[in-house]
């Protein structure tokens, strides 16, 4: 048994070394694309002054959840700036947004296919179980080996962690379309495309929105952990504060993370209820 484990570990290490030696140009391109997306999102977030971003977030919260939440959200974001953590807060938000866009672009189409194809759903379920069971740190190690330190590694690990909830809930929503509506569509001669766009998808929207919400929450948890690979943002701030025993800074960064998480959580929940 020990020899098997040793052989397996050697094969994995050799495979990573071979990829880093012979496919470096591929991973360099992937890193450039991922970092380009991250920096583009960050540039958009940092372009307006902090008070303008807080005001826009407050107006969105006001329209979605009422004036109390809107004012509270704006004040909470202003508090992040008052603590001197505005750049780090926007870096964390940029990482979450970029990773979530990539994760949802992959997981929602796959979830739709899994909802329509039971065999694909059965094939994907063990892989999703494995992804959600393994410790999140595991995904950082091969990403570091292939992409190096920086935002690209954090994005890859966050995308992997954020995909399963959206994929599962999208497939669930597609599968749970009421049979009477499917029979009605067949009775009126609806095509497959019409059945999907006009019957299945509208019924699946609440489940899909719930999956988006859960993916965002998973992404927030992962970008904080990914601070150890030099991704920037509040995760790196907390990691640095832990190394230097700077309790005050770690508490401030934790508060900023809670603010971002609660804002996006409540807004996506409100969007799901509206849909």
ABEGO torsion letter per residue (X at the ends): XAAAAAAAAAAAAAAAAAAAAAAAAAAAAAAAAAAAAAAAAAAAAAABBAAAAAAAAAAAAAAAAEAAAAAAAAAAAAAAAAAGAAAAAAAAAAAAAAAAAAAAAAAAAAAAAAAABAAAAAAAAAAAAAAAABBAAAAAAAAAAAAEBEAAAAAAAAAAAAAAAAAAAAAAAAAABBAAAAAAAAAAGBBAAAAAAAAAAAAAAAAAAAAAAAAAAAAAAAAAAAAAAGAEEAAAAAAAAAAAGBAAAAAAAAAAAAAAAAAAAAAAAAAAAAX
